Amino acid sequence: MNETEVKQLFIETGAILEGHFLLTSGLHSPLYVEKFQVLQYPKHTEKLCAAMAERFKNENIELVVGPVTGGIILAHEVGKHLGTRAIFTERENGKMALRRGFVIEKGQRVLVVEDIVTTGGSVKEVIDVVREHGGIPVAVGMLVDRSGGKADFGIPSQALLHLTVPTYQNEDCPLCKEGIAITKRGSRKL
């Protein structure tokens, strides 16, 4: 899939929303990408994850890891296409961790996958977990990079869709100053 096809799929499924949103990162934005509007369709999820896996097929990936929640689905599907295991991280006492008996073998080559990246904070936490367990984070695959190219993980990364969307701190948000009601989206409580 090329970027135009990916964007069209997000538009057709109603995944790109406009308004005033409080993001998981704590930033405000006039645009929100609701990935589950796309991921609710297994055929779309499979197609997107096959495209992501294709980008990393020559990297000798041995394990795919994604953060809860959307990362579970992506890790599973990308792992299926790469012929690897797929696991996920989740928060434990506010810190990203491996749970449920998941193991990363020492020296194992790991692809980290994520749905939507704005600041890259969750991805960095997953990379840290991979390293703490002796794995080698090889690359990051993303459905959508909405950081405007600002997210840097110190390893190669690729996104299926790039969006440059303004984000604002609460005190600098023009949408707040205009009195536009805010909608909280995302899965992490701030």
Secondary structure, 3 states (H helix, E strand, C coil): CCHHHHHHHHHHCCCEEEEEEECCCCCEEEEEECCHHHHCCHHHHHHHHHHHHHHCCCCCCCEEEEECCHHHHHHHHHHHHHCCEEEEEEEECCEEEECCCCCCCCCCEEEEEEEEECCCHHHHHHHHHHHHCCCEEEEEEEEEECECCCCCCCCCEEEEEECECCCECHHHCHHHHCCCCCEECCCCCC
